């Protein structure tokens, strides 16, 4: 029986192990900054798990969002924008795409994007309370685990993010169109 299902067994064990390591990491993040024994004890009590760890993940992700929200307003805004992009984009953005998306302010006048507008990717990741990571090989920005995506997908503030993303995409396309003169590009007589 085991020989016939070796591949399936291996996949399930790997999935389980990865979840345990992630859960341990999230639990550590939850308790590492507690300043008193009472706060530490309270945090440890909150770590009680459900049958599959879902409660523990929810507690850990809720704590991560609370850490984000306790940052200064600029960092909080940046972190939430990053999370919205990573959760709501059609596909995970790469590092440069995310930097460009974060550089656009829909309410600002159209101009250009230069290096001074781009947020350092390390700063971008650091404000995300360990929920966001960049793949070293592909430079794709993603959440640390599918459970983080599931959790954030249920949050009201990320569900409302589509409108903001659409405005930013339109602004970005407008900036790109302003880089060239579309009338000159359409004129077959121009060289």
C-alpha positions in Angstrom: 0.0 0.0 0.0 2.7 2.5 1.0 4.7 1.7 -2.2 1.8 2.4 -4.4 1.1 5.7 -2.7 4.7 6.8 -2.0 4.4 10.0 -4.1 1.1 11.1 -2.4 2.4 10.3 1.0 5.6 12.2 0.4 3.7 15.3 -0.9 1.3 15.3 2.1 4.2 15.0 4.6 6.1 17.8 2.9 2.9 20.0 3.0 2.4 19.2 6.7 6.0 19.9 7.6 6.0 23.2 5.8 2.9 24.2 7.6 4.4 23.3 11.0 7.6 25.4 10.3 5.5 28.3 9.2 3.2 28.0 12.2 6.3 27.9 14.5 7.7 31.0 12.8 4.3 32.8 13.1 4.0 31.8 16.7 7.5 33.1 17.4 6.7 36.4 15.8 3.6 36.6 17.9 5.4 36.3 21.2 8.9 37.8 20.5 8.1 41.4 21.3 6.1 40.8 24.5 7.4 43.1 27.2 6.0 41.5 30.4 5.4 38.0 31.6 1.7 38.6 31.7 1.6 39.7 28.0 3.7 36.7 27.1 1.4 34.4 29.0 -1.6 36.0 27.3 0.0 35.6 23.8 0.9 32.0 24.5 -2.7 31.2 25.6 -3.9 32.7 22.3 -1.9 30.1 20.4 -4.4 27.3 21.1 -4.9 25.4 17.9 -7.8 23.9 16.1 -7.7 20.5 14.6 -5.8 21.7 11.5 -4.1 24.7 13.0 -6.5 27.2 11.3 -7.2 29.0 14.6 -3.5 29.4 15.2 -2.9 30.8 11.8 -5.8 33.2 12.2 -4.4 34.4 15.5 -0.9 34.8 14.1 -2.1 36.7 11.0 -4.4 38.9 13.1 -1.4 39.7 15.3 0.7 40.5 12.2 -1.9 42.9 11.0 -2.0 44.5 14.4 1.8 45.0 14.2 1.3 46.6 10.8 -1.4 48.9 12.1 0.8 49.9 15.1 3.5 51.3 12.8 3.8 54.9 11.9 1.1 56.0 9.3 3.5 55.9 6.3 4.7 52.4 7.0 1.1 51.2 7.8 -0.1 52.6 4.5 2.8 51.1 2.6 2.3 47.7 4.2 -1.4 47.6 3.4 -0.8 48.7 -0.2 1.7 45.9 -0.6 -0.7 43.4 0.9 -3.5 44.5 -1.4 -1.3 44.3 -4.5 -0.1 40.8 -3.6 -3.5 39.5 -2.6 -5.6 41.1 -5.3 -3.4 41.2 -8.4 -4.2 38.8 -11.2 -0.8 37.2 -10.7 1.9 37.8 -8.1 3.9 41.0 -9.1 7.6 40.9 -9.5 9.7 43.3 -7.5 9.9 46.1 -10.2 6.2 45.9 -10.9 5.3 46.2 -7.3 7.8 49.2 -6.9 6.2 50.9 -9.9 2.7 50.2 -8.6 3.5 51.6 -5.2 5.1 54.7 -6.8 1.8 55.7 -8.4 -0.5 58.0 -6.5 -3.9 58.1 -8.4 -4.8 61.5 -7.1 -1.4 63.0 -8.1 -0.9 64.7 -11.5 0.4 62.6 -14.3 4.2 62.8 -14.7 6.8 60.2 -14.9 8.3 57.6 -12.7 11.9 57.7 -11.9 14.2 55.9 -9.4 13.4 58.5 -6.8 9.8 57.5 -6.8 10.6 53.8 -6.1 10.4 52.4 -2.6 13.4 50.2 -1.7 12.2 46.6 -1.9 13.8 45.7 1.5 11.8 48.5 3.1 8.7 47.4 1.3 9.1 43.8 2.6 10.1 44.9 6.2 6.9 46.8 6.8 4.8 43.8 6.0 5.2 42.0 9.4 6.8 38.9 7.9 3.8 38.2 5.7 5.5 39.1 2.4 8.6 37.7 0.8 10.6 38.0 -2.5 11.6 34.9 -4.3 15.4 35.1 -4.7 15.4 33.5 -8.2 12.3 35.0 -9.9 12.1 38.3 -7.9 8.3 37.5 -7.5 6.7 39.1 -4.5 4.3 36.8 -2.7 2.8 36.0 0.7 4.7 33.6 2.9 2.0 30.9 2.7 -1.3 30.1 1.0 -3.0 30.4 4.5 -1.9 34.1 4.6 -3.6 34.6 1.2 -6.7 32.9 2.5 -6.7 35.0 5.7 -6.1 38.3 3.8 -8.7 37.4 1.2 -11.4 37.5 3.9 -10.4 40.9 5.2 -12.7 43.8 4.2 -9.9 46.2 3.5 -8.3 43.9 1.0 -11.6 43.1 -0.7 -12.2 46.8 -1.3 -8.8 47.1 -2.9 -9.8 46.5 -6.5 -11.0 50.0 -7.1 -7.7 51.4 -5.9 -5.8 49.0 -8.0 -7.8 49.9 -11.1 -7.1 53.6 -10.5 -3.4 53.0 -10.2 -3.3 50.9 -13.3 -5.1 53.6 -15.3 -2.7 56.2 -13.9 0.3 54.0 -14.8 -1.0 53.5 -18.4 -1.5 57.2 -18.7 2.1 57.9 -17.6 3.3 55.3 -20.1 1.3 56.9 -22.9 2.7 60.3 -22.1 6.2 59.1 -22.7 5.7 59.1 -26.5 3.6 61.3 -28.7 0.8 58.9 -29.8 0.0 61.2 -32.8 3.6 61.2 -34.1 3.7 57.4 -33.6 0.5 57.1 -35.7 1.8 59.4 -38.5 3.2 57.2 -41.3 5.0 60.2 -42.9 7.1 61.0 -39.8 10.6 59.5 -39.5 
